[in-house]
Amino acid sequence: MAEQLAGLADDRALLGRTSTAERVSDILRSRIAEGFFPPGTRLSEDSIGGALGVSRNTLREAFRLLTHERLLVHELNRGVFVRVLTAEDVQDIYRTRALVECAVVRGLGEPPYALEGLTEAVAQGRRAVAQDDWKALGTANIRFHRGLVALAGSPRTDELMRGVFAELRLAFHVVDDPRQLHEPYLARNEEILRALESGDRDGAERLLAVYLADSLERVADAYGRRADVV
């Protein structure tokens, strides 16, 4: 838990003078999405509340919000835990991704598009590969797709997918070889980016649809192998 709490004190500055459960939940959601709190992790009220400098009641409200988002679960007499996804959860996450992400690309207007976020996410991915940091590559991959969704210019869609992508990160933890999961998709992100840079919206959507189908197959296969072991 000490390693997982590292950096939370730095995030404390983000709370400012208007400390709220929503701000705390934003911080914890980001930490979950970036893999600092893996599935099954018990979240200590004392440790996290102390690191962030918030009251127990504020933290409990943040936990409640994240439970509503399906990122946490409360187990009676045991505490609050980061949720462990099922194979059905994974299928539903990818179904949602396909519906939303492909619709965003399909609905883009005339080029040029604001692709700075996608370009930076690809660059982050390249740096992660150079450093053999596969966790960071997974984070860069998710940031790429969050940037893709952001092209819609819809705060509501961004909010919806923020939770979906955080759940997706939970699914990645069951994969035995994160390099095998994430590395091939860096090149495919680059292909999608190049298609959008050239104004080929239809081509980008086709690449994205195949990408999501292949990614689902890989993650679902990892869940299948885990079930066989259990």
C-alpha positions in Angstrom: 0.0 0.0 0.0 2.9 2.4 0.7 4.0 2.2 -3.0 0.4 2.7 -4.2 0.0 5.8 -1.9 3.2 7.4 -3.2 2.4 10.6 -4.9 -1.1 11.0 -3.3 0.3 13.7 -1.1 1.3 15.6 -4.2 -2.2 15.3 -5.6 -3.4 16.8 -2.3 -2.6 20.2 -3.8 -5.3 19.6 -6.5 -7.9 19.8 -3.8 -7.3 23.5 -3.1 -9.5 25.2 -0.6 -12.7 23.7 -1.9 -12.0 20.1 -1.0 -14.9 18.0 -2.2 -15.8 14.3 -2.6 -16.0 14.9 -6.4 -12.4 16.1 -6.5 -11.2 13.2 -4.3 -13.0 10.8 -6.6 -11.3 12.4 -9.6 -7.9 11.8 -8.1 -8.7 8.2 -7.1 -10.3 7.5 -10.5 -7.1 8.7 -12.2 -5.0 6.5 -9.9 -7.1 3.5 -10.7 -7.0 4.3 -14.4 -3.2 4.6 -14.3 -2.8 1.3 -12.5 -1.7 2.4 -9.1 -4.5 0.5 -7.4 -4.9 -2.9 -9.1 -8.2 -4.9 -9.0 -8.8 -6.5 -5.6 -6.8 -3.8 -3.7 -8.3 -2.8 -0.4 -8.5 1.0 0.0 -7.6 2.1 3.5 -9.6 5.0 4.7 -6.9 6.0 7.1 -4.0 5.8 4.7 -5.7 7.5 1.7 -7.5 10.1 3.9 -4.3 11.0 5.6 -2.4 11.2 2.3 -5.0 13.6 0.8 -5.7 15.4 4.0 -9.5 14.9 3.8 -12.1 13.8 6.3 -13.4 10.3 6.6 -16.8 11.5 5.6 -15.5 13.1 2.4 -13.5 10.0 1.5 -16.5 7.8 2.1 -18.6 9.9 -0.2 -15.8 9.7 -2.9 -15.8 5.9 -2.4 -19.6 5.9 -2.9 -19.3 7.9 -6.1 -16.7 5.4 -7.5 -18.8 2.5 -6.4 -21.6 3.9 -8.4 -19.2 4.1 -11.4 -18.5 0.4 -10.9 -14.8 1.0 -10.1 -15.1 0.0 -6.4 -17.1 -2.5 -4.4 -18.0 -2.3 -0.7 -17.8 -5.7 1.0 -19.7 -5.9 4.4 -17.3 -6.0 7.4 -14.3 -6.1 5.1 -14.1 -2.6 3.5 -13.8 -1.0 0.1 -12.0 -2.8 -2.7 -11.0 -2.0 -6.3 -13.4 -4.0 -8.4 -12.4 -7.2 -10.1 -14.1 -7.4 -13.5 -15.8 -10.4 -15.0 -15.6 -11.6 -18.6 -19.1 -10.2 -19.1 -17.9 -6.8 -17.9 -15.1 -6.9 -20.5 -17.5 -7.7 -23.3 -19.7 -4.8 -22.2 -16.8 -2.3 -22.0 -15.7 -3.1 -25.5 -19.3 -2.9 -26.8 -19.5 0.6 -25.3 -16.2 1.5 -26.8 -17.1 0.4 -30.3 -20.4 2.3 -30.1 -18.9 5.5 -28.8 -15.5 5.7 -30.4 -16.5 4.7 -33.9 -19.5 7.1 -33.7 -17.1 9.9 -32.7 -14.8 9.3 -35.7 -17.8 8.8 -38.0 -19.3 12.1 -36.9 -16.2 14.3 -37.4 -16.7 17.2 -39.6 -14.4 18.4 -42.3 -10.6 18.2 -41.7 -8.3 19.4 -40.4 -8.9 17.9 -36.9 -7.4 18.9 -33.6 -5.1 16.0 -33.2 -2.5 17.4 -30.8 -3.7 15.1 -27.9 -3.5 12.0 -30.1 0.0 13.0 -31.4 1.3 13.5 -27.8 -0.2 10.1 -26.7 1.6 8.3 -29.5 4.8 10.1 -28.5 4.3 9.0 -24.9 3.8 5.5 -26.2 7.0 5.5 -28.1 8.9 6.8 -25.1 7.4 4.0 -23.0 8.5 1.4 -25.5 12.0 2.8 -25.5 12.1 2.4 -21.7 10.5 -1.0 -21.7 7.7 0.5 -19.5 4.7 -1.5 -20.5 2.5 -0.1 -17.8 3.2 3.4 -19.1 2.5 2.2 -22.6 -0.9 1.0 -21.5 -1.6 4.4 -20.0 -0.5 6.1 -23.2 -2.8 3.8 -25.1 -5.8 4.8 -23.0 -4.9 8.5 -23.3 -4.9 8.1 -27.1 -8.4 6.8 -27.0 -9.6 9.4 -24.6 -8.1 12.0 -27.0 -10.0 10.3 -29.8 -13.3 10.6 -27.8 -12.5 14.3 -27.0 -12.6 15.1 -30.7 -16.4 15.0 -30.4 -16.2 18.1 -28.2 -18.8 16.7 -25.9 -18.2 17.0 -22.1 -20.9 14.4 -21.4 -19.3 11.9 -23.7 -15.9 12.6 -22.1 -17.4 12.0 -18.7 -19.1 8.8 -19.8 -15.9 7.4 -21.3 -13.7 8.5 -18.5 -15.3 5.8 -16.3 -15.3 3.2 -19.1 -11.5 3.7 -19.7 -10.9 3.5 -16.0 -12.7 0.1 -16.0 -10.7 -0.9 -19.0 -7.5 -0.5 -17.1 -8.8 -2.9 -14.5 -9.3 -5.5 -17.3 -5.7 -5.1 -18.4 -4.5 -6.4 -15.1 -5.5 -10.0 -15.9 -3.2 -10.1 -18.9 0.0 -12.0 -18.1 2.1 -10.3 -20.7 1.3 -6.5 -20.9 3.9 -6.0 -23.6 2.2 -8.5 -25.8 -1.1 -6.8 -25.1 -0.1 -3.2 -25.6 2.9 -3.0 -28.0 1.1 -4.0 -31.2 -1.5 -1.3 -30.7 1.0 1.5 -30.6 1.5 1.0 -34.4 -2.2 0.8 -34.9 -2.8 4.0 -33.0 -0.2 5.6 -35.4 -2.2 4.3 -38.4 -5.4 5.8 -37.1 -3.6 9.1 -36.4 -2.1 9.1 -39.9 -5.6 8.5 -41.4 -7.0 11.4 -39.5 -4.1 13.6 -40.4 -4.8 13.0 -44.1 -8.5 13.6 -43.6 -9.5 10.0 -44.2 -12.3 9.8 -41.6 -13.8 6.6 -43.1 -10.4 4.9 -43.2 -9.8 5.8 -39.6 -13.1 4.4 -38.5 -12.4 1.1 -40.3 -9.0 0.8 -38.6 -10.6 1.6 -35.3 -13.3 -1.0 -35.6 -10.8 -3.8 -36.4 -8.5 -2.5 -33.6 -11.3 -2.8 -31.0 -12.4 -6.2 -32.2 -8.8 -7.6 -32.0 -8.2 -6.0 -28.6 -11.4 -7.5 -27.2 -10.3 -10.9 -28.5 -6.9 -10.6 -26.7 -8.4 -9.5 -23.4 -11.2 -12.0 -23.5 -8.7 -14.8 -24.2 -6.7 -13.7 -21.2 -9.9 -13.9 -19.1 -10.6 -17.3 -20.5 -7.2 -18.6 -19.5 -7.6 -17.2 -16.0 -10.9 -19.1 -15.7 -9.3 -22.3 -16.8 -6.6 -21.9 -14.1 -9.1 -21.2 -11.4 
